[in-house]
Amino acid sequence: MDPKIDRRLQQVKQIIVVLSGKGGVGKSSVAAQLALSLSYKPTDPNSERAHVGILDLDLTGPSIPRMLGLDGAPVHQSTDGWVPVYTDASKCLAVMSVGFLLRSKDDSVVWRGPKKQGMIRQFLGDVRWGALDYLVIDTPPGTSDEHIAMMEAIAPYNPIAVLVTTPQAVALNDNLRSLDFTRKVQLPVVGLIENMSGYVCPHCDECTNVWGKGGGESLAEREHLPFLGRIPIDPELVRVLDDAKAEHADVAQQTDSTQSNKGTSLSYQTILRYRSSRTFPLFQQITAKIVERISEMHTNSTTQAE
């Protein structure tokens, strides 16, 4: 066990890994929505909002900064490690991505396996997350060096996984490989989300099942997984995520770690627009199911320990 990683992750109550067997299923958007939804939700009715971190481990295709309106935001080095980028002054949502470390958002990341593994360990050991209720990890599609390096580091901290698919047969088949991976590394899966499940007309709100319907639920039933819900294609959400780009001038003013912790006004506006979208209430329901499953697992674990 790496003492640097242990020092950081001991402060995290629950790690949630977002997986998909295939690219293009909207895994990163699901990870971003899950982090936003969790940070909006109190850990219990009498407490403040949950503190959430989102770690973008899609090293060659980082998209979390763009989705949260944080493109170009700086990462600062403190005496206690890297300071994550916060979406707003509440500091309820902290973000770290290799996208923050590139000179230009158009730069490519061309690294071999050992370099990727080193970067993942550095993210887990050097980022000053502080005390978190949840750490959401967005992973690359499929199963790769990144997944193995991640699991080697986080396995002692009882992580769980959420699978993301679309209704098409090819995506469903690829998710079987991701499911096989979770079983081989003993990563519990709390459920499956069917993303892009139909298209919501922006004028009449009617949902058309462009790529069929029910494939994700059938897969979950067949593999004895909880089905967490369906997320349709929402044009308003697409616009929110596409428009979430901070101008360099906005983030260049954040000259020290104190200022960077305030996030950007553009990121804050992105979050407000997301919460007013049709998708937000649906994802709140999914989030409630995930939190309930986590609570059940913790209760069962405590009972077995006794």
MIVEX-455642 format. One record per residue (C-alpha): residue number from 1; residue in one letter; x, z, y. Coordinates in pm, 1 decimal, m for minus. Layout:
BEGIN
n NUM res A c1 X c3 Z c2 Y
...
This chain:
BEGIN
n 1 res M c1 0.0 c3 0.0 c2 0.0
n 2 res D c1 140.8 c3 m104.8 c2 338.2
n 3 res P c1 149.8 c3 205.6 c2 563.4
n 4 res K c1 93.1 c3 m4.3 c2 877.9
n 5 res I c1 m219.0 c3 m164.1 c2 731.9
n 6 res D c1 m335.1 c3 168.8 c2 590.3
n 7 res R c1 m306.3 c3 330.4 c2 933.6
n 8 res R c1 m536.9 c3 67.1 c2 1083.3
n 9 res L c1 m791.7 c3 24.3 c2 805.8
n 10 res Q c1 m838.5 c3 396.6 c2 745.3
n 11 res Q c1 m1027.5 c3 389.7 c2 1076.9
n 12 res V c1 m1268.7 c3 117.0 c2 956.4
n 13 res K c1 m1584.4 c3 240.2 c2 784.7
n 14 res Q c1 m1680.1 c3 m94.1 c2 625.6
n 15 res I c1 m1506.0 c3 m430.0 c2 586.1
n 16 res I c1 m1738.7 c3 m730.5 c2 545.4
n 17 res V c1 m1583.2 c3 m1056.6 c2 423.4
n 18 res V c1 m1777.4 c3 m1376.8 c2 497.5
n 19 res L c1 m1714.5 c3 m1643.7 c2 231.1
n 20 res S c1 m1825.5 c3 m1997.4 c2 154.5
n 21 res G c1 m1715.0 c3 m2233.4 c2 m117.9
n 22 res K c1 m1742.7 c3 m2537.3 c2 107.6
n 23 res G c1 m1657.3 c3 m2625.2 c2 465.7
n 24 res G c1 m1926.3 c3 m2728.7 c2 710.8
n 25 res V c1 m2190.4 c3 m2478.0 c2 602.3
n 26 res G c1 m2173.1 c3 m2279.1 c2 926.4
n 27 res K c1 m1975.1 c3 m1987.8 c2 785.2
n 28 res S c1 m1799.8 c3 m1910.3 c2 1114.2
n 29 res S c1 m2124.8 c3 m1919.1 c2 1309.8
n 30 res V c1 m2275.6 c3 m1680.8 c2 1053.6
n 31 res A c1 m1972.9 c3 m1449.4 c2 1087.2
n 32 res A c1 m2004.1 c3 m1455.4 c2 1466.8
n 33 res Q c1 m2379.2 c3 m1390.9 c2 1454.3
n 34 res L c1 m2330.8 c3 m1108.7 c2 1204.6
n 35 res A c1 m2071.2 c3 m940.3 c2 1427.5
n 36 res L c1 m2293.3 c3 m981.1 c2 1734.7
n 37 res S c1 m2596.8 c3 m849.4 c2 1550.3
n 38 res L c1 m2409.2 c3 m550.1 c2 1408.0
n 39 res S c1 m2265.2 c3 m461.4 c2 1749.9
n 40 res Y c1 m2615.2 c3 m472.4 c2 1897.4
n 41 res K c1 m2751.9 c3 m235.9 c2 1634.5
n 42 res P c1 m2703.0 c3 145.0 c2 1650.6
n 43 res T c1 m2545.6 c3 292.1 c2 1337.9
n 44 res D c1 m2846.5 c3 526.2 c2 1326.2
n 45 res P c1 m3149.8 c3 583.1 c2 1553.2
n 46 res N c1 m2982.6 c3 874.2 c2 1734.9
n 47 res S c1 m2642.2 c3 714.1 c2 1792.9
n 48 res E c1 m2485.6 c3 461.7 c2 2026.2
n 49 res R c1 m2429.5 c3 96.9 c2 1936.8
n 50 res A c1 m2198.1 c3 26.0 c2 1647.2
n 51 res H c1 m1835.8 c3 m64.4 c2 1716.9
n 52 res V c1 m1748.8 c3 m391.0 c2 1544.5
n 53 res G c1 m1437.3 c3 m602.9 c2 1504.6
n 54 res I c1 m1428.8 c3 m966.9 c2 1399.7
n 55 res L c1 m1106.9 c3 m1104.9 c2 1252.6
n 56 res D c1 m1074.5 c3 m1482.7 c2 1232.1
n 57 res L c1 m860.4 c3 m1559.3 c2 925.3
n 58 res D c1 m936.8 c3 m1931.9 c2 932.5
n 59 res L c1 m580.2 c3 m1986.9 c2 1051.2
n 60 res T c1 m583.8 c3 m2366.7 c2 1054.7
n 61 res G c1 m930.7 c3 m2398.1 c2 1207.0
n 62 res P c1 m996.5 c3 m2095.6 c2 1430.4
n 63 res S c1 m1337.2 c3 m2127.9 c2 1594.2
n 64 res I c1 m1446.9 c3 m1770.2 c2 1665.0
n 65 res P c1 m1294.5 c3 m1759.8 c2 2017.8
n 66 res R c1 m1488.2 c3 m2071.7 c2 2117.5
n 67 res M c1 m1815.0 c3 m1943.2 c2 1971.8
n 68 res L c1 m1790.6 c3 m1615.0 c2 2160.8
n 69 res G c1 m1691.5 c3 m1770.2 c2 2493.6
n 70 res L c1 m1333.9 c3 m1641.7 c2 2470.9
n 71 res D c1 m1127.6 c3 m1961.7 c2 2458.8
n 72 res G c1 m800.8 c3 m1903.9 c2 2642.2
n 73 res A c1 m832.5 c3 m1524.5 c2 2657.9
n 74 res P c1 m491.3 c3 m1353.1 c2 2636.0
n 75 res V c1 m381.2 c3 m1105.1 c2 2370.5
n 76 res H c1 m164.3 c3 m826.7 c2 2511.5
n 77 res Q c1 103.0 c3 m622.3 c2 2340.0
n 78 res S c1 80.9 c3 m246.4 c2 2384.7
n 79 res T c1 309.2 c3 27.8 c2 2260.7
n 80 res D c1 64.4 c3 67.9 c2 1971.6
n 81 res G c1 28.3 c3 m298.4 c2 1874.8
n 82 res W c1 m176.7 c3 m600.2 c2 1977.3
n 83 res V c1 m482.3 c3 m528.8 c2 2189.0
n 84 res P c1 m783.8 c3 m727.8 c2 2062.2
n 85 res V c1 m999.2 c3 m922.6 c2 2305.5
n 86 res Y c1 m1327.1 c3 m752.2 c2 2389.1
n 87 res T c1 m1640.5 c3 m950.3 c2 2465.9
n 88 res D c1 m1755.9 c3 m717.7 c2 2743.4
n 89 res A c1 m1692.6 c3 m383.1 c2 2911.5
n 90 res S c1 m1881.0 c3 m188.2 c2 2642.7
n 91 res K c1 m1595.9 c3 m263.1 c2 2397.4
n 92 res C c1 m1851.1 c3 m271.0 c2 2116.0
n 93 res L c1 m1719.5 c3 m604.5 c2 1986.4
n 94 res A c1 m1344.5 c3 m664.9 c2 1946.3
n 95 res V c1 m1207.0 c3 m1006.5 c2 1848.3
n 96 res M c1 m875.2 c3 m1127.7 c2 1707.1
n 97 res S c1 m785.4 c3 m1484.2 c2 1613.8
n 98 res V c1 m479.0 c3 m1703.6 c2 1585.8
n 99 res G c1 m662.5 c3 m1918.4 c2 1840.6
n 100 res F c1 m565.2 c3 m1663.1 c2 2107.8
n 101 res L c1 m196.8 c3 m1708.3 c2 2022.8
n 102 res L c1 m176.2 c3 m2087.9 c2 2054.0
n 103 res R c1 m35.2 c3 m2242.4 c2 2372.1
n 104 res S c1 m326.4 c3 m2486.3 c2 2375.2
n 105 res K c1 m658.7 c3 m2473.0 c2 2192.7
n 106 res D c1 m578.4 c3 m2826.2 c2 2069.9
n 107 res D c1 m253.7 c3 m2716.4 c2 1898.5
n 108 res S c1 m254.9 c3 m2749.3 c2 1520.1
n 109 res V c1 m136.9 c3 m2475.1 c2 1284.7
n 110 res V c1 90.9 c3 m2623.9 c2 1017.9
n 111 res W c1 210.3 c3 m2332.1 c2 807.4
n 112 res R c1 303.6 c3 m2289.6 c2 444.0
n 113 res G c1 160.8 c3 m2012.3 c2 228.9
n 114 res P c1 421.7 c3 m1739.8 c2 302.9
n 115 res K c1 381.3 c3 m1788.0 c2 678.5
n 116 res K c1 2.2 c3 m1758.5 c2 648.4
n 117 res Q c1 34.2 c3 m1448.1 c2 432.7
n 118 res G c1 267.3 c3 m1289.4 c2 687.6
n 119 res M c1 25.4 c3 m1366.4 c2 971.4
n 120 res I c1 m265.9 c3 m1210.3 c2 783.8
n 121 res R c1 m69.0 c3 m892.8 c2 714.5
n 122 res Q c1 34.3 c3 m880.6 c2 1078.7
n 123 res F c1 m327.0 c3 m913.0 c2 1193.7
n 124 res L c1 m431.4 c3 m630.5 c2 961.5
n 125 res G c1 m136.0 c3 m404.4 c2 1043.8
n 126 res D c1 m54.7 c3 m471.2 c2 1408.9
n 127 res V c1 m393.9 c3 m510.1 c2 1580.9
n 128 res R c1 m508.9 c3 m193.5 c2 1758.1
n 129 res W c1 m868.4 c3 m199.0 c2 1640.6
n 130 res G c1 m931.3 c3 171.9 c2 1682.5
n 131 res A c1 m1228.6 c3 332.8 c2 1508.5
n 132 res L c1 m1473.0 c3 67.5 c2 1384.4
n 133 res D c1 m1805.3 c3 90.6 c2 1208.0
n 134 res Y c1 m1762.0 c3 m264.5 c2 1074.6
n 135 res L c1 m1480.8 c3 m519.0 c2 1052.0
n 136 res V c1 m1617.8 c3 m869.2 c2 986.4
n 137 res I c1 m1359.6 c3 m1110.9 c2 843.7
n 138 res D c1 m1421.5 c3 m1484.2 c2 877.9
n 139 res T c1 m1231.4 c3 m1667.3 c2 603.6
n 140 res P c1 m1142.8 c3 m2033.9 c2 543.0
n 141 res P c1 m1370.9 c3 m2230.6 c2 309.7
n 142 res G c1 m1291.6 c3 m2225.5 c2 m60.2
n 143 res T c1 m1036.3 c3 m1994.3 c2 m222.2
n 144 res S c1 m677.3 c3 m2020.1 c2 m103.4
n 145 res D c1 m357.4 c3 m1832.3 c2 m18.6
n 146 res E c1 m537.8 c3 m1669.4 c2 272.3
n 147 res H c1 m801.4 c3 m1518.1 c2 44.6
n 148 res I c1 m544.1 c3 m1383.2 c2 m200.6
n 149 res A c1 m328.2 c3 m1232.8 c2 76.6
n 150 res M c1 m634.8 c3 m1080.4 c2 238.5
n 151 res M c1 m761.2 c3 m920.4 c2 m82.7
n 152 res E c1 m418.2 c3 m780.6 c2 m170.3
n 153 res A c1 m420.7 c3 m600.5 c2 164.2
n 154 res I c1 m783.2 c3 m484.4 c2 193.8
n 155 res A c1 m876.3 c3 m411.7 c2 m170.4
n 156 res P c1 m808.6 c3 m33.4 c2 m142.5
n 157 res Y c1 m1063.7 c3 m3.3 c2 141.1
n 158 res N c1 m1377.5 c3 m101.3 c2 m53.6
n 159 res P c1 m1460.6 c3 m432.3 c2 116.7
n 160 res I c1 m1782.5 c3 m620.1 c2 47.9
n 161 res A c1 m1867.2 c3 m989.7 c2 74.4
n 162 res V c1 m2147.0 c3 m1205.8 c2 210.5
n 163 res L c1 m2177.2 c3 m1561.4 c2 74.5
n 164 res V c1 m2294.4 c3 m1848.4 c2 296.3
n 165 res T c1 m2439.9 c3 m2174.0 c2 163.9
n 166 res T c1 m2665.8 c3 m2460.1 c2 268.2
n 167 res P c1 m2955.6 c3 m2595.0 c2 58.5
n 168 res Q c1 m2763.5 c3 m2901.2 c2 m70.3
n 169 res A c1 m2655.6 c3 m2905.6 c2 m433.9
n 170 res V c1 m2287.6 c3 m2971.8 c2 m352.9
n 171 res A c1 m2267.3 c3 m2659.1 c2 m134.2
n 172 res L c1 m2445.5 c3 m2453.4 c2 m398.5
n 173 res N c1 m2203.4 c3 m2568.3 c2 m668.4
n 174 res D c1 m1901.5 c3 m2488.2 c2 m450.4
n 175 res N c1 m2036.6 c3 m2139.9 c2 m389.7
n 176 res L c1 m2025.6 c3 m2075.2 c2 m762.3
n 177 res R c1 m1646.8 c3 m2098.0 c2 m731.6
n 178 res S c1 m1648.1 c3 m1847.1 c2 m446.1
n 179 res L c1 m1866.8 c3 m1619.7 c2 m654.1
n 180 res D c1 m1624.3 c3 m1651.5 c2 m944.6
n 181 res F c1 m1342.1 c3 m1554.8 c2 m706.5
n 182 res T c1 m1524.9 c3 m1239.2 c2 m597.3
n 183 res R c1 m1573.8 c3 m1137.8 c2 m958.9
n 184 res K c1 m1209.2 c3 m1196.3 c2 m1047.6
n 185 res V c1 m1084.7 c3 m983.6 c2 m756.6
n 186 res Q c1 m1368.2 c3 m728.0 c2 m798.2
n 187 res L c1 m1512.2 c3 m789.1 c2 m451.7
n 188 res P c1 m1878.5 c3 m675.7 c2 m445.5
n 189 res V c1 m2122.4 c3 m931.1 c2 m301.4
n 190 res V c1 m2408.6 c3 m776.5 c2 m102.4
n 191 res G c1 m2599.6 c3 m1101.7 c2 m80.5
n 192 res L c1 m2628.5 c3 m1470.0 c2 0.1
n 193 res I c1 m2745.3 c3 m1641.3 c2 320.2
n 194 res E c1 m2891.2 c3 m1992.9 c2 320.5
n 195 res N c1 m2775.7 c3 m2145.0 c2 649.6
n 196 res M c1 m2903.3 c3 m2471.3 c2 804.3
n 197 res S c1 m3226.6 c3 m2418.7 c2 615.0
n 198 res G c1 m3441.7 c3 m2672.2 c2 796.7
n 199 res Y c1 m3451.6 c3 m2791.9 c2 1156.9
n 200 res V c1 m3657.7 c3 m2616.4 c2 1423.8
n 201 res C c1 m3816.1 c3 m2859.2 c2 1670.8
n 202 res P c1 m3740.3 c3 m2735.9 c2 2025.4
n 203 res H c1 m4082.1 c3 m2858.4 c2 2144.5
n 204 res C c1 m4332.0 c3 m2745.5 c2 1881.3
n 205 res D c1 m4121.5 c3 m2489.9 c2 1683.5
n 206 res E c1 m4210.1 c3 m2665.0 c2 1356.1
n 207 res C c1 m3940.0 c3 m2635.9 c2 1089.3
n 208 res T c1 m3854.9 c3 m2952.2 c2 891.9
n 209 res N c1 m3658.0 c3 m2907.1 c2 568.3
n 210 res V c1 m3402.4 c3 m3182.8 c2 627.8
n 211 res W c1 m3182.1 c3 m3088.3 c2 330.9
n 212 res G c1 m3442.5 c3 m2936.6 c2 105.5
n 213 res K c1 m3542.1 c3 m2574.5 c2 73.8
n 214 res G c1 m3489.7 c3 m2282.3 c2 m156.1
n 215 res G c1 m3156.8 c3 m2382.5 c2 m311.3
n 216 res G c1 m2983.9 c3 m2069.5 c2 m184.7
n 217 res E c1 m3260.7 c3 m1842.0 c2 m305.1
n 218 res S c1 m3258.0 c3 m2009.7 c2 m648.5
n 219 res L c1 m2880.4 c3 m1964.2 c2 m672.7
n 220 res A c1 m2910.5 c3 m1598.1 c2 m574.6
n 221 res E c1 m3182.2 c3 m1541.1 c2 m834.5
n 222 res R c1 m2984.3 c3 m1719.7 c2 m1105.1
n 223 res E c1 m2667.4 c3 m1520.4 c2 m1033.0
n 224 res H c1 m2852.4 c3 m1190.4 c2 m979.6
n 225 res L c1 m2756.1 c3 m1164.9 c2 m612.2
n 226 res P c1 m2972.1 c3 m1029.3 c2 m330.3
n 227 res F c1 m3106.2 c3 m1314.8 c2 m117.4
n 228 res L c1 m3057.3 c3 m1210.3 c2 245.6
n 229 res G c1 m3255.3 c3 m1485.2 c2 415.8
n 230 res R c1 m3266.3 c3 m1834.7 c2 563.4
n 231 res I c1 m3129.6 c3 m1946.6 c2 900.1
n 232 res P c1 m3266.7 c3 m2280.9 c2 1026.8
n 233 res I c1 m3082.7 c3 m2520.7 c2 1256.2
n 234 res D c1 m3179.9 c3 m2405.3 c2 1603.5
n 235 res P c1 m3090.6 c3 m2652.9 c2 1884.0
n 236 res E c1 m3078.8 c3 m2367.0 c2 2135.2
n 237 res L c1 m2824.0 c3 m2177.9 c2 1923.7
n 238 res V c1 m2616.8 c3 m2496.3 c2 1890.6
n 239 res R c1 m2613.9 c3 m2526.6 c2 2269.8
n 240 res V c1 m2520.2 c3 m2160.6 c2 2310.6
n 241 res L c1 m2221.0 c3 m2192.4 c2 2077.0
n 242 res D c1 m2113.4 c3 m2531.6 c2 2212.9
n 243 res D c1 m2130.8 c3 m2411.5 c2 2572.8
n 244 res A c1 m1937.7 c3 m2092.9 c2 2499.2
n 245 res K c1 m1606.8 c3 m2198.1 c2 2650.5
n 246 res A c1 m1430.2 c3 m1986.0 c2 2907.8
n 247 res E c1 m1245.6 c3 m2172.7 c2 3180.5
n 248 res H c1 m877.0 c3 m2089.9 c2 3199.2
n 249 res A c1 m919.4 c3 m1965.7 c2 3556.3
n 250 res D c1 m1169.1 c3 m1702.5 c2 3440.1
n 251 res V c1 m941.8 c3 m1547.7 c2 3180.5
n 252 res A c1 m614.2 c3 m1596.1 c2 3366.9
n 253 res Q c1 m717.5 c3 m1309.5 c2 3596.4
n 254 res Q c1 m690.9 c3 m1067.6 c2 3303.9
n 255 res T c1 m330.5 c3 m974.8 c2 3366.0
n 256 res D c1 m305.5 c3 m650.9 c2 3169.5
n 257 res S c1 m459.3 c3 m485.8 c2 2864.7
n 258 res T c1 m702.8 c3 m282.4 c2 3073.8
n 259 res Q c1 m844.1 c3 m593.1 c2 3234.8
n 260 res S c1 m849.8 c3 m791.6 c2 2912.3
n 261 res N c1 m1058.1 c3 m517.5 c2 2751.1
n 262 res K c1 m1339.1 c3 m607.3 c2 2989.0
n 263 res G c1 m1380.1 c3 m944.0 c2 2822.6
n 264 res T c1 m1502.2 c3 m1237.5 c2 3029.8
n 265 res S c1 m1823.3 c3 m1286.2 c2 3219.4
n 266 res L c1 m1870.4 c3 m1611.4 c2 3030.0
n 267 res S c1 m1853.1 c3 m1430.7 c2 2696.1
n 268 res Y c1 m2110.5 c3 m1181.3 c2 2820.7
n 269 res Q c1 m2343.1 c3 m1464.8 c2 2924.0
n 270 res T c1 m2297.5 c3 m1624.0 c2 2581.0
n 271 res I c1 m2409.2 c3 m1301.1 c2 2414.0
n 272 res L c1 m2714.2 c3 m1271.7 c2 2639.3
n 273 res R c1 m2815.9 c3 m1631.6 c2 2562.8
n 274 res Y c1 m2771.5 c3 m1574.0 c2 2189.9
n 275 res R c1 m2995.8 c3 m1267.9 c2 2198.7
n 276 res S c1 m3270.6 c3 m1474.3 c2 2360.1
n 277 res S c1 m3250.5 c3 m1749.8 c2 2095.0
n 278 res R c1 m3501.0 c3 m1793.3 c2 1810.7
n 279 res T c1 m3225.5 c3 m1721.3 c2 1560.9
n 280 res F c1 m3146.6 c3 m1370.0 c2 1682.1
n 281 res P c1 m3458.3 c3 m1196.6 c2 1538.2
n 282 res L c1 m3399.9 c3 m1370.2 c2 1202.9
n 283 res F c1 m3042.2 c3 m1251.9 c2 1193.5
n 284 res Q c1 m3146.2 c3 m901.0 c2 1288.6
n 285 res Q c1 m3355.0 c3 m896.1 c2 969.8
n 286 res I c1 m3057.9 c3 m1019.5 c2 766.0
n 287 res T c1 m2832.7 c3 m760.7 c2 928.2
n 288 res A c1 m3080.2 c3 m484.5 c2 843.5
n 289 res K c1 m3070.1 c3 m591.3 c2 476.5
n 290 res I c1 m2688.5 c3 m590.7 c2 476.0
n 291 res V c1 m2673.8 c3 m245.4 c2 636.8
n 292 res E c1 m2929.7 c3 m118.0 c2 385.1
n 293 res R c1 m2725.4 c3 m256.8 c2 96.0
n 294 res I c1 m2410.0 c3 m92.8 c2 234.3
n 295 res S c1 m2592.4 c3 239.8 c2 260.3
n 296 res E c1 m2714.5 c3 209.4 c2 m99.2
n 297 res M c1 m2363.0 c3 131.8 c2 m223.0
n 298 res H c1 m2218.2 c3 431.4 c2 m38.5
n 299 res T c1 m2491.0 c3 656.7 c2 m178.8
n 300 res N c1 m2428.4 c3 533.8 c2 m534.2
n 301 res S c1 m2053.3 c3 576.4 c2 m489.2
n 302 res T c1 m2098.7 c3 934.4 c2 m367.9
n 303 res T c1 m2334.3 c3 1015.4 c2 m656.3
n 304 res Q c1 m2088.5 c3 879.0 c2 m913.6
n 305 res A c1 m1803.6 c3 1075.5 c2 m756.5
n 306 res E c1 m2002.6 c3 1397.1 c2 m794.3
